[in-house]
Amino acid sequence: MMKVMNNLKGSDKLLHSKYGNIIFIATSLSALIFLPVVKSLLIAAIILGSIGLCKELYDKYIKKTFIDWWDIVASFVPYPIIKYINR
């Protein structure tokens, strides 16, 4: 558990969590207009995962850094939890 918490530390993880939560909520609420709850949450999770992966591929191939899988994980974790870990 401590390893997971250590990997979710950093201001970058806070940003991923904040914007990931915004994207997830906005997407799920938009899909909820047309679809049942479970399907809208599933679509929101798929879209958020796709956006997170594309951002990490951008980091690797355009910015010439590395893929940080914990950034993608942080985008799914609620912001207050990441904020608590980074206190």
N, CA, C and O atoms as CSV, one atom per row, in Angstrom:
chain,resi,resn,atom,element,x,y,z
A,1,MET,N,N,0.822,-1.190,0.000
A,1,MET,CA,C,0.000,0.000,0.000
A,1,MET,C,C,0.871,1.261,0.000
A,1,MET,O,O,0.544,2.249,-0.657
A,2,MET,N,N,1.978,1.216,0.741
A,2,MET,CA,C,2.861,2.384,0.785
A,2,MET,C,C,3.504,2.635,-0.575
A,2,MET,O,O,3.740,3.785,-0.946
A,3,LYS,N,N,3.789,1.563,-1.323
A,3,LYS,CA,C,4.382,1.729,-2.650
A,3,LYS,C,C,3.409,2.456,-3.571
A,3,LYS,O,O,3.806,3.337,-4.333
A,4,VAL,N,N,2.140,2.086,-3.498
A,4,VAL,CA,C,1.119,2.749,-4.314
A,4,VAL,C,C,1.015,4.212,-3.927
A,4,VAL,O,O,0.951,5.085,-4.793
A,5,MET,N,N,0.999,4.484,-2.630
A,5,MET,CA,C,0.888,5.868,-2.172
A,5,MET,C,C,2.101,6.688,-2.598
A,5,MET,O,O,1.956,7.850,-2.977
A,6,ASN,N,N,3.291,6.101,-2.540
A,6,ASN,CA,C,4.491,6.822,-2.969
A,6,ASN,C,C,4.474,7.101,-4.463
A,6,ASN,O,O,4.951,8.145,-4.909
A,7,ASN,N,N,3.926,6.174,-5.238
A,7,ASN,CA,C,3.858,6.379,-6.687
A,7,ASN,C,C,2.807,7.403,-7.085
A,7,ASN,O,O,2.836,7.911,-8.206
A,8,LEU,N,N,1.885,7.714,-6.190
A,8,LEU,CA,C,0.850,8.705,-6.485
A,8,LEU,C,C,1.175,10.069,-5.893
A,8,LEU,O,O,0.297,10.927,-5.796
A,9,LYS,N,N,2.423,10.278,-5.498
A,9,LYS,CA,C,2.836,11.576,-4.965
A,9,LYS,C,C,3.397,12.438,-6.081
A,9,LYS,O,O,3.995,11.940,-7.034
A,10,GLY,N,N,3.192,13.743,-5.945
A,10,GLY,CA,C,3.756,14.697,-6.889
A,10,GLY,C,C,2.700,15.618,-7.456
A,10,GLY,O,O,1.527,15.259,-7.567
A,11,SER,N,N,3.139,16.814,-7.811
A,11,SER,CA,C,2.194,17.801,-8.347
A,11,SER,C,C,1.630,17.360,-9.694
A,11,SER,O,O,0.506,17.715,-10.048
A,12,ASP,N,N,2.413,16.585,-10.444
A,12,ASP,CA,C,1.931,16.072,-11.728
A,12,ASP,C,C,0.741,15.137,-11.521
A,12,ASP,O,O,-0.221,15.168,-12.290
A,13,LYS,N,N,0.809,14.317,-10.493
A,13,LYS,CA,C,-0.303,13.397,-10.202
A,13,LYS,C,C,-1.546,14.168,-9.770
A,13,LYS,O,O,-2.668,13.766,-10.080
A,14,LEU,N,N,-1.348,15.285,-9.051
A,14,LEU,CA,C,-2.484,16.125,-8.671
A,14,LEU,C,C,-3.195,16.667,-9.905
A,14,LEU,O,O,-4.424,16.671,-9.971
A,15,LEU,N,N,-2.413,17.123,-10.882
A,15,LEU,CA,C,-3.019,17.645,-12.115
A,15,LEU,C,C,-3.742,16.549,-12.885
A,15,LEU,O,O,-4.847,16.762,-13.384
A,16,HIS,N,N,-3.125,15.388,-12.983
A,16,HIS,CA,C,-3.772,14.276,-13.688
A,16,HIS,C,C,-5.083,13.898,-13.010
A,16,HIS,O,O,-6.081,13.636,-13.681
A,17,SER,N,N,-5.078,13.869,-11.687
A,17,SER,CA,C,-6.286,13.519,-10.951
A,17,SER,C,C,-7.366,14.580,-11.132
A,17,SER,O,O,-8.528,14.254,-11.373
A,18,LYS,N,N,-6.984,15.833,-11.018
A,18,LYS,CA,C,-7.948,16.935,-11.137
A,18,LYS,C,C,-8.619,16.930,-12.506
A,18,LYS,O,O,-9.846,16.918,-12.606
A,19,TYR,N,N,-7.811,16.939,-13.552
A,19,TYR,CA,C,-8.381,16.992,-14.898
A,19,TYR,C,C,-9.016,15.665,-15.307
A,19,TYR,O,O,-9.987,15.650,-16.064
A,20,GLY,N,N,-8.482,14.570,-14.818
A,20,GLY,CA,C,-9.097,13.272,-15.083
A,20,GLY,C,C,-10.484,13.179,-14.472
A,20,GLY,O,O,-11.409,12.659,-15.095
A,21,ASN,N,N,-10.629,13.684,-13.255
A,21,ASN,CA,C,-11.944,13.689,-12.604
A,21,ASN,C,C,-12.920,14.585,-13.341
A,21,ASN,O,O,-14.092,14.239,-13.490
A,22,ILE,N,N,-12.446,15.736,-13.805
A,22,ILE,CA,C,-13.314,16.648,-14.566
A,22,ILE,C,C,-13.779,15.983,-15.856
A,22,ILE,O,O,-14.963,16.032,-16.192
A,23,ILE,N,N,-12.851,15.361,-16.577
A,23,ILE,CA,C,-13.204,14.684,-17.831
A,23,ILE,C,C,-14.178,13.542,-17.564
A,23,ILE,O,O,-15.152,13.371,-18.298
A,24,PHE,N,N,-13.922,12.761,-16.520
A,24,PHE,CA,C,-14.789,11.620,-16.204
A,24,PHE,C,C,-16.203,12.082,-15.862
A,24,PHE,O,O,-17.179,11.521,-16.360
A,25,ILE,N,N,-16.313,13.089,-15.022
A,25,ILE,CA,C,-17.639,13.575,-14.617
A,25,ILE,C,C,-18.375,14.185,-15.800
A,25,ILE,O,O,-19.555,13.908,-16.011
A,26,ALA,N,N,-17.681,15.017,-16.573
A,26,ALA,CA,C,-18.327,15.659,-17.721
A,26,ALA,C,C,-18.778,14.627,-18.751
A,26,ALA,O,O,-19.881,14.726,-19.290
A,27,THR,N,N,-17.937,13.650,-19.023
A,27,THR,CA,C,-18.281,12.620,-20.005
A,27,THR,C,C,-19.430,11.743,-19.523
A,27,THR,O,O,-20.348,11.436,-20.284
A,28,SER,N,N,-19.373,11.346,-18.260
A,28,SER,CA,C,-20.440,10.471,-17.759
A,28,SER,C,C,-21.774,11.206,-17.688
A,28,SER,O,O,-22.815,10.619,-17.981
A,29,LEU,N,N,-21.759,12.476,-17.306
A,29,LEU,CA,C,-23.011,13.238,-17.276
A,29,LEU,C,C,-23.558,13.473,-18.679
A,29,LEU,O,O,-24.770,13.434,-18.892
A,30,SER,N,N,-22.668,13.718,-19.632
A,30,SER,CA,C,-23.110,13.901,-21.017
A,30,SER,C,C,-23.702,12.613,-21.579
A,30,SER,O,O,-24.727,12.642,-22.261
A,31,ALA,N,N,-23.064,11.494,-21.296
A,31,ALA,CA,C,-23.567,10.211,-21.791
A,31,ALA,C,C,-24.837,9.791,-21.068
A,31,ALA,O,O,-25.653,9.052,-21.618
A,32,LEU,N,N,-25.003,10.260,-19.840
A,32,LEU,CA,C,-26.173,9.897,-19.043
A,32,LEU,C,C,-27.468,10.420,-19.655
A,32,LEU,O,O,-28.545,9.888,-19.388
A,33,ILE,N,N,-27.361,11.452,-20.466
A,33,ILE,CA,C,-28.540,11.996,-21.146
A,33,ILE,C,C,-29.132,10.955,-22.094
A,33,ILE,O,O,-30.350,10.869,-22.250
A,34,PHE,N,N,-28.264,10.168,-22.725
A,34,PHE,CA,C,-28.704,9.236,-23.760
A,34,PHE,C,C,-28.665,7.765,-23.353
A,34,PHE,O,O,-29.332,6.934,-23.969
A,35,LEU,N,N,-27.889,7.440,-22.322
A,35,LEU,CA,C,-27.647,6.039,-21.974
A,35,LEU,C,C,-27.950,5.766,-20.507
A,35,LEU,O,O,-28.029,6.696,-19.704
A,36,PRO,N,N,-28.119,4.493,-20.153
A,36,PRO,CA,C,-28.269,4.135,-18.736
A,36,PRO,C,C,-26.985,4.438,-17.947
A,36,PRO,O,O,-25.926,4.675,-18.528
A,37,VAL,N,N,-27.101,4.426,-16.644
A,37,VAL,CA,C,-25.997,4.821,-15.763
A,37,VAL,C,C,-24.747,3.970,-15.979
A,37,VAL,O,O,-23.652,4.513,-16.132
A,38,VAL,N,N,-24.891,2.665,-15.993
A,38,VAL,CA,C,-23.723,1.781,-16.103
A,38,VAL,C,C,-22.996,1.997,-17.424
A,38,VAL,O,O,-21.766,2.055,-17.454
A,39,LYS,N,N,-23.739,2.116,-18.506
A,39,LYS,CA,C,-23.109,2.336,-19.809
A,39,LYS,C,C,-22.422,3.692,-19.869
A,39,LYS,O,O,-21.342,3.810,-20.448
A,40,SER,N,N,-23.027,4.709,-19.284
A,40,SER,CA,C,-22.407,6.033,-19.316
A,40,SER,C,C,-21.114,6.047,-18.497
A,40,SER,O,O,-20.144,6.695,-18.892
A,41,LEU,N,N,-21.087,5.344,-17.366
A,41,LEU,CA,C,-19.861,5.260,-16.569
A,41,LEU,C,C,-18.780,4.470,-17.301
A,41,LEU,O,O,-17.603,4.826,-17.247
A,42,LEU,N,N,-19.177,3.403,-17.983
A,42,LEU,CA,C,-18.225,2.606,-18.752
A,42,LEU,C,C,-17.626,3.420,-19.897
A,42,LEU,O,O,-16.417,3.379,-20.127
A,43,ILE,N,N,-18.459,4.149,-20.603
A,43,ILE,CA,C,-17.973,4.992,-21.699
A,43,ILE,C,C,-17.042,6.069,-21.167
A,43,ILE,O,O,-16.010,6.352,-21.776
A,44,ALA,N,N,-17.395,6.672,-20.037
A,44,ALA,CA,C,-16.541,7.700,-19.442
A,44,ALA,C,C,-15.182,7.119,-19.057
A,44,ALA,O,O,-14.156,7.769,-19.258
A,45,ALA,N,N,-15.162,5.904,-18.507
A,45,ALA,CA,C,-13.900,5.268,-18.128
A,45,ALA,C,C,-13.049,4.950,-19.356
A,45,ALA,O,O,-11.832,5.135,-19.331
A,46,ILE,N,N,-13.678,4.475,-20.422
A,46,ILE,CA,C,-12.940,4.170,-21.654
A,46,ILE,C,C,-12.365,5.441,-22.264
A,46,ILE,O,O,-11.211,5.461,-22.693
A,47,ILE,N,N,-13.161,6.494,-22.304
A,47,ILE,CA,C,-12.684,7.761,-22.868
A,47,ILE,C,C,-11.549,8.328,-22.030
A,47,ILE,O,O,-10.545,8.787,-22.575
A,48,LEU,N,N,-11.698,8.300,-20.713
A,48,LEU,CA,C,-10.635,8.811,-19.843
A,48,LEU,C,C,-9.356,7.998,-20.000
A,48,LEU,O,O,-8.267,8.570,-20.054
A,49,GLY,N,N,-9.468,6.688,-20.073
A,49,GLY,CA,C,-8.290,5.852,-20.290
A,49,GLY,C,C,-7.616,6.133,-21.621
A,49,GLY,O,O,-6.389,6.151,-21.709
A,50,SER,N,N,-8.418,6.352,-22.657
A,50,SER,CA,C,-7.872,6.664,-23.982
A,50,SER,C,C,-7.149,8.005,-23.982
A,50,SER,O,O,-6.060,8.134,-24.542
A,51,ILE,N,N,-7.759,8.995,-23.354
A,51,ILE,CA,C,-7.126,10.316,-23.279
A,51,ILE,C,C,-5.827,10.235,-22.480
A,51,ILE,O,O,-4.817,10.820,-22.871
A,52,GLY,N,N,-5.853,9.510,-21.363
A,52,GLY,CA,C,-4.644,9.363,-20.553
A,52,GLY,C,C,-3.528,8.666,-21.310
A,52,GLY,O,O,-2.370,9.076,-21.228
A,53,LEU,N,N,-3.867,7.615,-22.046
A,53,LEU,CA,C,-2.865,6.907,-22.835
A,53,LEU,C,C,-2.305,7.796,-23.942
A,53,LEU,O,O,-1.096,7.808,-24.173
A,54,CYS,N,N,-3.169,8.536,-24.625
A,54,CYS,CA,C,-2.704,9.448,-25.678
A,54,CYS,C,C,-1.768,10.512,-25.116
A,54,CYS,O,O,-0.779,10.874,-25.754
A,55,LYS,N,N,-2.078,11.011,-23.924
A,55,LYS,CA,C,-1.226,12.023,-23.297
A,55,LYS,C,C,0.138,11.434,-22.970
A,55,LYS,O,O,1.159,12.095,-23.162
A,56,GLU,N,N,0.168,10.213,-22.484
A,56,GLU,CA,C,1.444,9.576,-22.166
A,56,GLU,C,C,2.240,9.253,-23.435
A,56,GLU,O,O,3.466,9.354,-23.433
A,57,LEU,N,N,1.562,8.870,-24.510
A,57,LEU,CA,C,2.256,8.650,-25.783
A,57,LEU,C,C,2.815,9.957,-26.329
A,57,LEU,O,O,3.891,9.974,-26.927
A,58,TYR,N,N,2.091,11.042,-26.126
A,58,TYR,CA,C,2.591,12.370,-26.498
A,58,TYR,C,C,3.865,12.679,-25.713
A,58,TYR,O,O,4.849,13.159,-26.276
A,59,ASP,N,N,3.839,12.403,-24.421
A,59,ASP,CA,C,5.029,12.634,-23.601
A,59,ASP,C,C,6.221,11.827,-24.118
A,59,ASP,O,O,7.340,12.336,-24.179
A,60,LYS,N,N,5.980,10.580,-24.487
A,60,LYS,CA,C,7.078,9.714,-24.921
A,60,LYS,C,C,7.642,10.112,-26.282
A,60,LYS,O,O,8.858,10.216,-26.442
A,61,TYR,N,N,6.772,10.333,-27.260
A,61,TYR,CA,C,7.251,10.520,-28.627
A,61,TYR,C,C,7.449,11.977,-29.031
A,61,TYR,O,O,8.266,12.251,-29.910
A,62,ILE,N,N,6.752,12.896,-28.439
A,62,ILE,CA,C,6.901,14.309,-28.795
A,62,ILE,C,C,7.832,15.014,-27.810
A,62,ILE,O,O,8.774,15.694,-28.217
A,63,LYS,N,N,7.566,14.852,-26.521
A,63,LYS,CA,C,8.387,15.508,-25.505
A,63,LYS,C,C,9.659,14.724,-25.186
A,63,LYS,O,O,10.542,15.222,-24.489
A,64,LYS,N,N,9.747,13.498,-25.699
A,64,LYS,CA,C,10.913,12.619,-25.518
A,64,LYS,C,C,11.187,12.314,-24.043
A,64,LYS,O,O,12.341,12.265,-23.615
A,65,THR,N,N,10.126,12.110,-23.279
A,65,THR,CA,C,10.287,11.677,-21.889
A,65,THR,C,C,9.890,10.207,-21.814
A,65,THR,O,O,10.241,9.443,-22.713
A,66,PHE,N,N,9.193,9.794,-20.806
A,66,PHE,CA,C,8.835,8.381,-20.661
A,66,PHE,C,C,7.358,8.261,-20.309
A,66,PHE,O,O,6.722,9.222,-19.877
A,67,ILE,N,N,6.834,7.062,-20.505
A,67,ILE,CA,C,5.440,6.801,-20.138
A,67,ILE,C,C,5.400,6.504,-18.645
A,67,ILE,O,O,6.039,5.567,-18.168
A,68,ASP,N,N,4.647,7.309,-17.923
A,68,ASP,CA,C,4.462,7.097,-16.487
A,68,ASP,C,C,3.058,6.537,-16.290
A,68,ASP,O,O,2.073,7.275,-16.321
A,69,TRP,N,N,2.978,5.226,-16.086
A,69,TRP,CA,C,1.677,4.573,-15.949
A,69,TRP,C,C,0.925,5.074,-14.733
A,69,TRP,O,O,-0.304,5.008,-14.692
A,70,TRP,N,N,1.644,5.571,-13.745
A,70,TRP,CA,C,0.984,6.088,-12.546
A,70,TRP,C,C,0.225,7.379,-12.836
A,70,TRP,O,O,-0.702,7.724,-12.104
A,71,ASP,N,N,0.606,8.098,-13.897
A,71,ASP,CA,C,-0.176,9.272,-14.310
A,71,ASP,C,C,-1.570,8.845,-14.757
A,71,ASP,O,O,-2.559,9.507,-14.442
A,72,ILE,N,N,-1.645,7.743,-15.486
A,72,ILE,CA,C,-2.945,7.240,-15.935
A,72,ILE,C,C,-3.756,6.749,-14.739
A,72,ILE,O,O,-4.959,6.999,-14.657
A,73,VAL,N,N,-3.106,6.058,-13.819
A,73,VAL,CA,C,-3.802,5.603,-12.613
A,73,VAL,C,C,-4.327,6.799,-11.829
A,73,VAL,O,O,-5.458,6.778,-11.343
A,74,ALA,N,N,-3.511,7.834,-11.705
A,74,ALA,CA,C,-3.911,9.029,-10.947
A,74,ALA,C,C,-5.120,9.714,-11.562
A,74,ALA,O,O,-5.903,10.336,-10.845
A,75,SER,N,N,-5.286,9.613,-12.867
A,75,SER,CA,C,-6.437,10.268,-13.496
A,75,SER,C,C,-7.757,9.610,-13.099
A,75,SER,O,O,-8.812,10.238,-13.195
A,76,PHE,N,N,-7.710,8.356,-12.655
A,76,PHE,CA,C,-8.922,7.659,-12.218
A,76,PHE,C,C,-9.188,7.803,-10.715
A,76,PHE,O,O,-10.310,7.586,-10.259
A,77,VAL,N,N,-8.171,8.164,-9.961
A,77,VAL,CA,C,-8.310,8.268,-8.502
A,77,VAL,C,C,-8.946,9.614,-8.158
A,77,VAL,O,O,-8.553,10.638,-8.715
A,78,PRO,N,N,-9.923,9.628,-7.250
A,78,PRO,CA,C,-10.547,10.902,-6.872
A,78,PRO,C,C,-9.524,11.908,-6.339
A,78,PRO,O,O,-8.601,11.556,-5.604
A,79,TYR,N,N,-9.716,13.161,-6.729
A,79,TYR,CA,C,-8.786,14.230,-6.380
A,79,TYR,C,C,-8.548,14.351,-4.875
A,79,TYR,O,O,-7.397,14.512,-4.470
A,80,PRO,N,N,-9.584,14.280,-4.021
A,80,PRO,CA,C,-9.309,14.412,-2.577
A,80,PRO,C,C,-8.354,13.344,-2.036
A,80,PRO,O,O,-7.601,13.609,-1.099
A,81,ILE,N,N,-8.378,12.161,-2.607
A,81,ILE,CA,C,-7.465,11.105,-2.153
A,81,ILE,C,C,-6.027,11.445,-2.536
A,81,ILE,O,O,-5.117,11.301,-1.721
A,82,ILE,N,N,-5.821,11.894,-3.770
A,82,ILE,CA,C,-4.476,12.289,-4.209
A,82,ILE,C,C,-3.992,13.488,-3.395
A,82,ILE,O,O,-2.822,13.557,-3.018
A,83,LYS,N,N,-4.886,14.420,-3.129
A,83,LYS,CA,C,-4.542,15.593,-2.318
A,83,LYS,C,C,-4.118,15.155,-0.918
A,83,LYS,O,O,-3.158,15.693,-0.365
A,84,TYR,N,N,-4.821,14.189,-0.345
A,84,TYR,CA,C,-4.477,13.669,0.982
A,84,TYR,C,C,-3.110,12.980,0.964
A,84,TYR,O,O,-2.319,13.148,1.892
A,85,ILE,N,N,-2.835,12.220,-0.071
A,85,ILE,CA,C,-1.547,11.532,-0.184
A,85,ILE,C,C,-0.408,12.542,-0.290
A,85,ILE,O,O,0.684,12.302,0.225
A,86,ASN,N,N,-0.657,13.668,-0.955
A,86,ASN,CA,C,0.383,14.674,-1.185
A,86,ASN,C,C,0.475,15.735,-0.095
A,86,ASN,O,O,1.178,16.730,-0.271
A,87,ARG,N,N,-0.205,15.551,1.005
A,87,ARG,CA,C,-0.184,16.574,2.068
A,87,ARG,C,C,1.169,16.742,2.690
A,87,ARG,O,O,1.336,17.563,3.592
